[in-house]
Amino acid sequence: MNTIHEQLGGEPLIREVVFRFYEKALADSRLAGYFHRVNLSLLREHQVRLFTAALGGSGAVAESGTVSEEGIHHEEYDLVIGYLADALRESSVPEPLLTGTLFALAPLARDVITVPAVTA
């Protein structure tokens, strides 16, 4: 059985998706602040390695110190997932594979969302 990484076409497509994703995220004023004082080249490389590992590709993910100390809220995380889905669509990933990709990446949310949701 092929991994999602293989079904996507491996690193070339993952790099394309990561590039498209960051174009969208950086253009959104609600997310752009999370990227101040962050080396975007290192962040993109880290994201490619992280996605590669999470989707069944080879290689280890090393800590890169690129995570914002501010923390991200659930609302911003929802924006991130939306932009990631858009980037996958723009890279011609079929919907069933797109859904599988997002499902495979879902466990990473606990490492990204550092600010609890506010409940009424």
Backbone bond lengths (Angstrom), bond angles and torsions (degrees), N, CA, C in turn:
res aa  C-N    CA-C-N  psi(-1)  N-CA   C-N-CA  omega(-1)  CA-C   N-CA-C  phi
1 M - - - 1.451 - - 1.531 109.57 -
2 N 1.302 117.09 131.77 1.455 121.69 179.86 1.524 110.59 -75.66
3 T 1.328 115.38 144.07 1.457 119.79 174.96 1.528 109.17 -75.55
4 I 1.316 116.06 164.01 1.464 119.58 175.56 1.522 109.13 -60.34
5 H 1.313 116.60 -38.40 1.467 121.46 177.28 1.526 110.44 -54.46
6 E 1.326 116.90 -46.63 1.469 121.32 179.42 1.524 111.36 -68.39
7 Q 1.331 117.18 -41.21 1.465 120.71 -179.98 1.526 111.49 -62.53
8 L 1.330 116.22 -33.26 1.463 120.53 178.22 1.528 112.47 -73.79
9 G 1.318 116.42 -18.39 1.459 119.57 -177.57 1.515 113.16 103.56
10 G 1.329 116.33 10.18 1.450 120.70 174.89 1.520 114.21 79.96
11 E 1.323 113.88 -157.33 1.457 121.54 -172.73 1.524 114.91 -58.58
12 P 1.335 120.15 -39.16 1.474 117.88 -179.19 1.529 113.03 -56.63
13 L 1.320 117.77 -44.54 1.461 119.16 -179.71 1.522 110.84 -72.05
14 I 1.320 117.81 -37.25 1.460 120.17 178.54 1.523 109.85 -62.17
15 R 1.324 117.76 -42.16 1.476 120.94 176.40 1.523 110.90 -60.13
16 E 1.317 116.88 -43.68 1.466 121.29 179.05 1.526 110.51 -60.62
17 V 1.317 116.74 -46.32 1.464 121.29 -179.40 1.529 110.52 -63.52
18 V 1.319 117.28 -44.46 1.467 120.70 179.58 1.527 110.25 -61.59
19 F 1.326 117.75 -43.11 1.464 121.33 178.29 1.528 110.36 -60.21
20 R 1.319 116.61 -48.80 1.471 121.00 179.84 1.532 111.01 -61.85
21 F 1.325 115.72 -42.33 1.459 120.19 179.97 1.526 110.83 -58.51
22 Y 1.334 117.37 -49.21 1.465 119.51 -177.53 1.523 112.25 -67.89
23 E 1.320 118.14 -30.98 1.468 119.34 173.52 1.527 109.73 -58.00
24 K 1.314 117.11 -44.36 1.463 122.57 -178.56 1.532 111.36 -70.13
25 A 1.322 116.56 -47.07 1.462 120.65 -177.04 1.529 111.42 -64.04
26 L 1.322 117.00 -41.16 1.464 120.40 -179.38 1.521 112.32 -69.49
27 A 1.315 117.33 -25.40 1.466 121.50 179.46 1.527 112.18 -80.83
28 D 1.313 117.70 -11.04 1.463 122.29 -177.92 1.533 109.08 -96.10
29 S 1.311 116.66 116.46 1.466 120.93 -177.74 1.530 112.41 -61.12
30 R 1.323 117.56 -22.99 1.466 120.33 178.46 1.523 111.95 -73.69
31 L 1.329 117.32 -19.64 1.467 121.35 -178.93 1.523 113.35 -113.02
32 A 1.311 117.53 -25.83 1.469 121.62 -172.14 1.524 112.88 -54.76
33 G 1.323 117.79 -35.23 1.456 121.08 -179.04 1.520 114.28 -61.44
34 Y 1.302 117.15 -24.33 1.461 120.44 178.97 1.528 112.33 -71.04
35 F 1.316 116.77 -12.99 1.459 120.38 -174.83 1.523 113.14 -106.41
36 H 1.350 117.54 5.40 1.462 120.30 174.82 1.519 108.52 -65.42
37 R 1.295 115.95 142.29 1.477 122.66 178.07 1.525 112.40 59.62
38 V 1.311 117.32 27.46 1.466 122.07 177.51 1.521 108.04 -117.30
39 N 1.308 116.45 133.25 1.461 121.08 175.39 1.528 106.97 -75.26
40 L 1.328 116.05 104.91 1.470 120.33 -174.16 1.520 112.75 -65.31
41 S 1.315 117.84 -32.58 1.474 119.44 177.43 1.523 110.57 -63.22
42 L 1.329 116.19 -45.42 1.469 119.77 177.64 1.523 111.43 -65.47
43 L 1.326 116.03 -39.42 1.461 119.84 179.53 1.522 111.22 -62.64
44 R 1.321 117.06 -44.23 1.474 120.33 178.52 1.526 110.99 -61.99
45 E 1.332 116.65 -44.22 1.470 119.92 178.93 1.523 110.80 -62.19
46 H 1.320 116.26 -42.57 1.464 120.27 178.18 1.528 110.33 -61.23
47 Q 1.338 116.16 -42.34 1.467 120.86 -179.49 1.524 110.90 -63.64
48 V 1.323 117.26 -41.43 1.468 120.76 177.61 1.526 109.58 -60.89
49 R 1.337 117.37 -46.01 1.474 120.53 179.79 1.527 111.15 -64.39
50 L 1.331 116.06 -41.26 1.460 120.54 -179.86 1.523 111.20 -63.21
51 F 1.330 116.78 -48.59 1.462 120.64 179.08 1.525 110.82 -63.90
52 T 1.321 116.92 -40.89 1.464 120.79 179.05 1.526 110.28 -57.70
53 A 1.324 116.68 -48.98 1.463 120.69 -179.44 1.529 111.14 -65.96
54 A 1.333 117.40 -43.95 1.466 121.17 -176.99 1.524 112.59 -67.21
55 L 1.332 116.49 -25.05 1.468 120.53 -176.89 1.525 112.81 -100.27
56 G 1.332 116.38 11.28 1.455 120.09 173.28 1.507 115.85 96.41
57 G 1.323 117.31 8.47 1.459 120.58 176.54 1.516 110.10 -81.08
58 S 1.304 116.29 175.25 1.460 119.79 -178.99 1.518 110.30 -90.49
59 G 1.313 115.19 159.54 1.456 121.36 176.95 1.512 111.69 111.68
60 A 1.298 114.18 149.11 1.459 121.10 178.82 1.521 109.22 -95.91
61 V 1.301 114.72 155.82 1.461 120.63 177.53 1.517 107.68 -104.73
62 A 1.319 115.89 120.12 1.455 121.14 178.76 1.522 109.54 -97.86
63 E 1.304 115.44 148.96 1.462 119.49 175.49 1.518 107.88 -67.64
64 S 1.319 116.30 134.81 1.457 119.16 -177.00 1.512 113.20 -117.49
65 G 1.319 117.53 -3.71 1.449 119.35 -179.23 1.517 113.13 67.40
66 T 1.312 117.70 27.86 1.455 120.72 -175.98 1.518 113.00 -100.81
67 V 1.296 118.18 -0.11 1.458 120.95 -176.04 1.523 110.06 -80.04
68 S 1.308 116.80 137.99 1.458 122.36 177.80 1.514 109.98 -64.15
69 E 1.328 115.98 138.66 1.458 120.11 177.57 1.522 111.43 -79.37
70 E 1.318 117.81 -11.78 1.457 122.06 -177.17 1.521 112.44 -72.84
71 G 1.287 118.76 -25.69 1.454 121.72 -175.06 1.512 110.58 84.00
72 I 1.302 115.69 155.86 1.464 121.20 -179.66 1.522 108.21 -120.79
73 H 1.303 115.50 140.93 1.461 122.33 179.69 1.530 110.09 -89.11
74 H 1.314 115.60 164.81 1.465 120.79 177.28 1.525 111.61 -58.31
75 E 1.330 116.78 -38.52 1.466 119.96 -178.69 1.525 111.33 -62.63
76 E 1.339 115.72 -43.33 1.461 119.30 178.26 1.528 110.94 -67.87
77 Y 1.325 116.25 -36.56 1.464 119.14 178.14 1.526 110.54 -62.01
78 D 1.325 116.68 -38.94 1.468 120.02 176.71 1.527 110.92 -61.09
79 L 1.338 116.98 -39.04 1.470 120.43 175.83 1.526 110.60 -62.46
80 V 1.334 115.63 -43.85 1.469 121.37 179.74 1.524 110.18 -57.71
81 I 1.320 116.89 -47.76 1.467 120.83 -179.20 1.522 110.60 -63.70
82 G 1.317 117.05 -39.69 1.466 120.31 176.98 1.519 112.01 -61.14
83 Y 1.330 116.66 -43.92 1.469 120.02 178.82 1.523 111.44 -68.21
84 L 1.322 116.75 -35.24 1.462 119.54 176.68 1.525 110.31 -65.17
85 A 1.318 117.09 -43.53 1.472 120.66 177.34 1.526 110.40 -61.61
86 D 1.337 117.20 -42.87 1.468 120.60 177.49 1.528 111.18 -60.63
87 A 1.338 116.47 -42.77 1.466 120.70 -179.90 1.529 110.96 -64.05
88 L 1.322 116.95 -39.10 1.466 120.73 177.18 1.531 110.47 -64.76
89 R 1.327 117.05 -43.38 1.478 120.59 178.25 1.527 110.94 -62.28
90 E 1.336 116.62 -45.08 1.463 120.66 -179.60 1.525 111.98 -64.58
91 S 1.326 116.41 -21.25 1.463 121.72 176.92 1.523 111.25 -92.87
92 S 1.333 116.36 14.60 1.471 124.36 175.35 1.522 114.20 64.20
93 V 1.328 117.05 32.00 1.461 120.79 175.63 1.528 107.37 -80.31
94 P 1.344 117.89 125.32 1.470 120.82 179.24 1.534 111.10 -61.17
95 E 1.325 115.99 147.11 1.472 121.26 -176.11 1.531 114.12 -52.40
96 P 1.350 120.34 -44.68 1.471 118.20 179.62 1.536 112.36 -61.29
97 L 1.324 117.14 -38.47 1.466 120.71 178.56 1.527 110.29 -72.63
98 L 1.314 117.05 -36.75 1.464 121.85 176.24 1.527 109.58 -59.60
99 T 1.332 116.60 -47.87 1.464 121.32 179.31 1.524 110.69 -61.01
100 G 1.323 117.11 -44.16 1.463 121.15 177.97 1.515 112.29 -62.28
101 T 1.325 116.32 -37.33 1.464 121.36 178.84 1.523 110.34 -64.95
102 L 1.323 116.61 -48.71 1.465 119.94 179.66 1.527 111.10 -62.85
103 F 1.328 116.91 -38.13 1.461 121.13 177.66 1.530 110.39 -63.09
104 A 1.335 116.72 -42.56 1.465 121.05 -179.71 1.530 111.82 -66.62
105 L 1.326 116.88 -30.24 1.463 121.03 -179.48 1.529 112.89 -86.32
106 A 1.331 117.75 -13.90 1.467 121.99 -176.04 1.530 114.06 -53.58
107 P 1.336 120.41 -39.18 1.467 119.07 179.67 1.531 114.04 -61.38
108 L 1.321 117.27 -18.38 1.463 120.10 178.88 1.526 111.85 -70.79
109 A 1.317 117.60 -16.28 1.470 121.31 -177.70 1.520 111.64 -55.97
110 R 1.302 117.32 -38.47 1.470 119.39 -177.48 1.526 112.22 -64.09
111 D 1.340 117.07 -22.63 1.459 120.90 177.44 1.522 112.13 -88.80
112 V 1.320 116.92 -13.21 1.460 121.83 -175.76 1.523 111.23 -102.54
113 I 1.326 116.74 -43.09 1.467 120.73 -178.45 1.522 107.81 -82.40
114 T 1.331 115.40 111.18 1.461 119.56 -178.29 1.519 112.43 -112.81
115 V 1.322 116.62 -5.00 1.460 121.04 178.78 1.520 107.56 -114.01
116 P 1.336 117.76 118.30 1.468 119.97 -177.10 1.523 112.55 -60.57
117 A 1.301 115.12 151.66 1.464 120.93 176.31 1.523 109.13 -68.19
118 V 1.312 115.49 145.41 1.461 120.98 176.96 1.523 107.81 -88.85
119 T 1.322 116.03 127.62 1.463 119.95 178.57 1.517 108.59 -114.13
120 A 1.308 115.26 143.30 1.472 119.99 -178.35 1.501 111.02 -89.21
